[in-house]
Amino acid sequence: MEALKGIEPIHTIAARHQVHPMQVSKWKKEAAAGLPEVFARKPGAEARASKDREKELFEEIGRLKMELEWLKKKVGSIGD
């Protein structure tokens, strides 16, 4: 990211991170070429499936909390 921002020279960034300046240049070139594609992609089916699974899990948590509260009330009323 530092190399992409261009605030400091590449050799300074390389020295700070203890890598060769050519490696930093290579990473910068690869990142600049690939970033537009990364941000242009729409969320895939895997991301949608993950969101759906997350929704199901939150619903199950809600049901289980309700059941737990009901059971707590039942156990409390049995002792009375």
Secondary structure, 3 states (H helix, E strand, C coil): CHHHHCCCCHHHHHHHHCCCHHHHHHHHHHHHHHHHHHHHCCCCHHHHHHHHHHHHHHHHHHHHHHHHHHHHHHHHHHCC
